[in-house]
């Protein structure tokens, strides 16, 4: 079993976000963005990041959607989250049992996630409603950082 980014770990992170947003449901695109913001809050002028920055930055975003789908299946099978369809698509919400389950987890990591989830949801209210635009912003910021670290090719031909 994978230790990092397993369906169980990603499911717990999704449950942290769904519990923090309860009773407001979140769609998958919002969960992808908020999970990234929760883990990498320091890159977004928030509290220190829970996970370190990786050189492949937004490559993480590409994998996150599938991992979150797998994590949500784990949550729904355990009765910790529910899904509903509305005019915007599938929306996910913590079940009544979700917050109680999180309260049982005493790991400092879960505590840090809960703090960052509150920050990420507050930050999310200040960004465009379109989660894809917000995700694109993460990618553009990463590209600017990456390009600033590349050696400059000058026009000085000595």
CORLINTA-V800409 format. One record per residue. SS is DSSP state (helix for helix, strand for strand, loop for the rest). PSI is psi in whole degrees, -180 to 180 (NA if undefined). D_LAST is the distance of its C-alpha to the last C-alpha in Angstrom with 2 decimals. Layout:
# CORLINTA-V800409
ss:SS psi:PSI d_last:D_LAST
ss:SS psi:PSI d_last:D_LAST
This chain:
# CORLINTA-V800409
ss:loop psi:139 d_last:56.32
ss:loop psi:137 d_last:52.89
ss:loop psi:-43 d_last:52.63
ss:loop psi:139 d_last:49.88
ss:loop psi:33 d_last:50.24
ss:loop psi:161 d_last:53.58
ss:helix psi:-33 d_last:55.95
ss:helix psi:-48 d_last:57.94
ss:helix psi:-46 d_last:55.05
ss:helix psi:-36 d_last:53.75
ss:helix psi:-42 d_last:57.37
ss:helix psi:-42 d_last:57.85
ss:helix psi:-42 d_last:54.74
ss:helix psi:-40 d_last:56.10
ss:helix psi:-38 d_last:59.47
ss:helix psi:-46 d_last:57.95
ss:helix psi:-44 d_last:56.45
ss:helix psi:-36 d_last:59.66
ss:helix psi:-41 d_last:61.78
ss:helix psi:-30 d_last:59.64
ss:helix psi:-6 d_last:59.94
ss:loop psi:133 d_last:63.67
ss:loop psi:4 d_last:65.59
ss:loop psi:125 d_last:62.78
ss:loop psi:162 d_last:61.65
ss:strand psi:146 d_last:58.05
ss:loop psi:175 d_last:56.73
ss:helix psi:-40 d_last:54.34
ss:helix psi:-41 d_last:51.26
ss:helix psi:-41 d_last:52.10
ss:helix psi:-39 d_last:52.59
ss:helix psi:-50 d_last:49.20
ss:helix psi:-49 d_last:47.47
ss:helix psi:-35 d_last:49.70
ss:helix psi:-44 d_last:49.33
ss:helix psi:-47 d_last:45.55
ss:helix psi:-39 d_last:45.95
ss:helix psi:-42 d_last:48.51
ss:helix psi:-32 d_last:46.37
ss:loop psi:41 d_last:43.04
ss:helix psi:-32 d_last:44.41
ss:helix psi:-29 d_last:41.78
ss:helix psi:-13 d_last:39.10
ss:helix psi:30 d_last:41.33
ss:loop psi:32 d_last:41.87
ss:loop psi:-160 d_last:45.12
ss:loop psi:166 d_last:46.53
ss:loop psi:142 d_last:44.63
ss:loop psi:146 d_last:44.11
ss:loop psi:-38 d_last:46.70
ss:loop psi:149 d_last:44.26
ss:loop psi:156 d_last:40.68
ss:loop psi:142 d_last:37.79
ss:loop psi:149 d_last:36.66
ss:loop psi:-29 d_last:33.27
ss:loop psi:4 d_last:35.10
ss:loop psi:-100 d_last:36.57
ss:loop psi:-12 d_last:38.12
ss:helix psi:-28 d_last:38.84
ss:helix psi:-37 d_last:41.70
ss:helix psi:-36 d_last:43.02
ss:helix psi:-35 d_last:43.39
ss:helix psi:-23 d_last:45.66
ss:helix psi:-38 d_last:47.50
ss:helix psi:-49 d_last:49.80
ss:helix psi:-42 d_last:51.36
ss:helix psi:-41 d_last:51.68
ss:helix psi:-39 d_last:53.38
ss:helix psi:-44 d_last:55.76
ss:helix psi:-42 d_last:56.76
ss:helix psi:-38 d_last:57.17
ss:helix psi:-36 d_last:59.32
ss:helix psi:-43 d_last:61.57
ss:helix psi:-46 d_last:62.12
ss:helix psi:-44 d_last:63.04
ss:helix psi:-39 d_last:65.40
ss:helix psi:-32 d_last:67.13
ss:loop psi:-4 d_last:67.69
ss:loop psi:21 d_last:69.09
ss:loop psi:-12 d_last:66.41
ss:strand psi:156 d_last:64.96
ss:strand psi:157 d_last:66.33
ss:strand psi:143 d_last:64.90
ss:strand psi:149 d_last:66.21
ss:strand psi:136 d_last:65.40
ss:strand psi:-170 d_last:65.19
ss:loop psi:-23 d_last:63.87
ss:loop psi:-7 d_last:60.28
ss:strand psi:-152 d_last:60.57
ss:strand psi:132 d_last:61.14
ss:strand psi:139 d_last:61.25
ss:strand psi:144 d_last:61.46
ss:strand psi:146 d_last:63.40
ss:strand psi:141 d_last:64.40
ss:loop psi:176 d_last:68.04
ss:loop psi:-28 d_last:70.56
ss:loop psi:-18 d_last:70.01
ss:helix psi:-54 d_last:66.19
ss:helix psi:-39 d_last:66.01
ss:helix psi:-39 d_last:68.69
ss:helix psi:-45 d_last:66.80
ss:helix psi:-36 d_last:63.64
ss:helix psi:-24 d_last:65.77
ss:helix psi:-21 d_last:66.71
ss:loop psi:116 d_last:63.11
ss:loop psi:3 d_last:62.40
ss:loop psi:139 d_last:58.94
ss:helix psi:-32 d_last:56.40
ss:helix psi:-44 d_last:54.03
ss:helix psi:-39 d_last:56.61
ss:helix psi:-43 d_last:57.02
ss:helix psi:-41 d_last:53.29
ss:helix psi:-41 d_last:53.34
ss:helix psi:-42 d_last:56.29
ss:helix psi:-46 d_last:54.59
ss:helix psi:-32 d_last:51.40
ss:helix psi:-42 d_last:53.55
ss:helix psi:-44 d_last:55.21
ss:helix psi:-46 d_last:51.86
ss:helix psi:-41 d_last:50.47
ss:helix psi:-37 d_last:53.57
ss:helix psi:-42 d_last:53.37
ss:helix psi:-39 d_last:49.67
ss:helix psi:-32 d_last:50.52
ss:loop psi:-19 d_last:52.93
ss:loop psi:-5 d_last:50.10
ss:loop psi:168 d_last:47.94
ss:loop psi:149 d_last:48.69
ss:loop psi:-23 d_last:51.79
ss:loop psi:107 d_last:49.79
ss:helix psi:-28 d_last:48.69
ss:helix psi:-39 d_last:46.32
ss:helix psi:-39 d_last:44.39
ss:helix psi:-40 d_last:44.28
ss:helix psi:-40 d_last:43.08
ss:helix psi:-37 d_last:40.35
ss:helix psi:-40 d_last:39.30
ss:helix psi:-46 d_last:38.90
ss:helix psi:-44 d_last:36.69
ss:helix psi:-40 d_last:34.48
ss:helix psi:-41 d_last:34.20
ss:helix psi:-42 d_last:33.25
ss:helix psi:-42 d_last:30.55
ss:helix psi:-43 d_last:29.05
ss:helix psi:-45 d_last:29.13
ss:helix psi:-47 d_last:27.64
ss:helix psi:-33 d_last:24.76
ss:helix psi:-19 d_last:24.05
ss:helix psi:-12 d_last:23.66
ss:loop psi:145 d_last:21.11
ss:loop psi:139 d_last:17.49
ss:loop psi:135 d_last:15.57
ss:loop psi:109 d_last:13.01
ss:loop psi:166 d_last:10.69
ss:loop psi:13 d_last:9.29
ss:loop psi:100 d_last:5.99
ss:loop psi:98 d_last:3.80
ss:loop psi:NA d_last:0.00
